[in-house]
Amino acid sequence: MNKKFELLLDDTIEVFGRKLFRIKAKINFGSVKVGEIGGYIEKEENLSEHGDAWVCGDARVYGNALVYGNARVKSPKITLFSKIRGPASGGLLTQNQTKCGRLAVSMDQAKN
């Protein structure tokens, strides 16, 4: 399987002591074109190689957060234990939340 993105080792930022790497598309998938520059992730495990999931612009995904399915994260940050699955446009999520489409669920609350 061809990897759909790579970490740009020379384009990094630091967020709360964590080093995040900008990503770059290596293949065409969904609406993302080869060579397109995306947002920042801490590690490859933050963004699934399957589906059309993508981190856009200056969005930041780190910790144990996972973006997968057809989700597109556009908001400033997705942190710690968030899970984003598509179709969704990322909102601001914090610890232990999951976003599925328009529904956000956390351990102690649920919102539509």
C-alpha positions as CSV (number, residue, x, y, z in Angstrom):
1,M,0.0,0.0,0.0
2,N,1.3,3.5,-0.9
3,K,1.4,5.9,2.0
4,K,-0.9,8.8,1.5
5,F,1.1,11.3,3.4
6,E,4.5,12.1,4.8
7,L,5.8,14.1,7.7
8,L,7.8,17.2,6.7
9,L,10.7,17.0,9.1
10,D,11.8,20.5,8.3
11,D,8.4,22.1,9.0
12,T,7.6,21.7,12.7
13,I,6.0,23.6,15.6
14,E,6.0,23.0,19.3
15,V,2.7,22.8,21.2
16,F,2.7,22.2,25.0
17,G,6.2,20.6,24.7
18,R,5.1,18.3,21.8
19,K,6.8,18.5,18.4
20,L,4.3,18.5,15.6
21,F,5.1,18.0,11.9
22,R,3.4,19.5,8.9
23,I,2.0,16.8,6.5
24,K,2.2,16.5,2.8
25,A,0.1,14.3,0.5
26,K,2.0,11.7,-1.4
27,I,-1.0,10.5,-3.5
28,N,-4.4,11.8,-4.7
29,F,-7.3,10.8,-2.5
30,G,-10.7,12.4,-2.0
31,S,-10.3,16.1,-2.7
32,V,-6.7,16.1,-1.7
33,K,-4.1,16.2,-4.5
34,V,-0.5,14.9,-4.5
35,G,1.8,17.5,-3.1
36,E,-0.9,19.3,-1.1
37,I,0.4,20.6,2.2
38,G,-1.8,19.9,5.2
39,G,-1.9,20.7,8.9
40,Y,0.3,19.4,11.8
41,I,0.3,16.1,13.5
42,E,2.6,14.7,16.2
43,K,3.0,11.2,14.8
44,E,1.8,9.1,11.9
45,E,-0.6,7.3,14.2
46,N,-2.7,10.6,14.5
47,L,-3.9,10.3,10.8
48,S,-5.2,7.1,9.3
49,E,-3.8,5.9,6.0
50,H,-7.2,4.5,5.1
51,G,-10.1,6.5,3.8
52,D,-10.0,10.2,2.9
53,A,-9.2,11.6,6.3
54,W,-7.0,14.7,6.2
55,V,-5.8,17.5,8.5
56,C,-6.1,20.9,6.8
57,G,-4.4,24.3,7.0
58,D,-2.9,25.0,10.4
59,A,-5.0,22.4,12.3
60,R,-3.1,20.5,14.9
61,V,-3.7,16.9,15.9
62,Y,-1.6,15.3,18.7
63,G,-1.4,13.0,21.7
64,N,-3.5,9.9,21.2
65,A,-6.0,11.7,18.9
66,L,-6.9,9.9,15.7
67,V,-8.4,11.3,12.5
68,Y,-9.9,8.6,10.3
69,G,-12.6,7.6,7.8
70,N,-13.5,10.6,5.6
71,A,-13.0,13.3,8.3
72,R,-11.3,16.6,7.5
73,V,-10.0,18.5,10.5
74,K,-10.0,22.3,9.8
75,S,-10.1,23.7,13.4
76,P,-7.1,24.8,15.3
77,K,-6.5,21.7,17.4
78,I,-7.6,18.2,18.2
79,T,-5.9,16.9,21.3
80,L,-5.2,14.0,23.6
81,F,-7.8,11.2,23.2
82,S,-10.1,12.7,20.5
83,K,-11.3,10.5,17.7
84,I,-12.6,12.1,14.5
85,R,-14.3,10.0,11.9
86,G,-16.0,11.2,8.7
87,P,-17.9,12.6,7.1
88,A,-17.1,15.4,9.5
89,S,-15.4,18.8,9.6
90,G,-13.5,19.0,12.8
91,G,-14.7,21.2,15.6
92,L,-12.7,22.0,18.7
93,L,-12.6,18.8,20.7
94,T,-10.9,18.0,24.0
95,Q,-10.1,15.0,26.1
96,N,-12.0,11.7,25.5
97,Q,-14.4,13.1,22.8
98,T,-15.5,11.5,19.6
99,K,-16.9,13.3,16.6
100,C,-19.0,11.4,14.1
101,G,-20.6,13.7,11.6
102,R,-22.3,16.4,13.5
103,L,-22.4,14.6,16.8
104,A,-19.9,15.2,19.5
105,V,-19.7,12.8,22.5
106,S,-17.6,12.9,25.6
107,M,-17.4,10.7,28.7
108,D,-19.6,13.0,30.7
109,Q,-21.8,14.8,28.1
110,A,-23.4,14.5,24.7
111,K,-24.3,17.4,22.4
112,N,-25.9,17.6,18.9
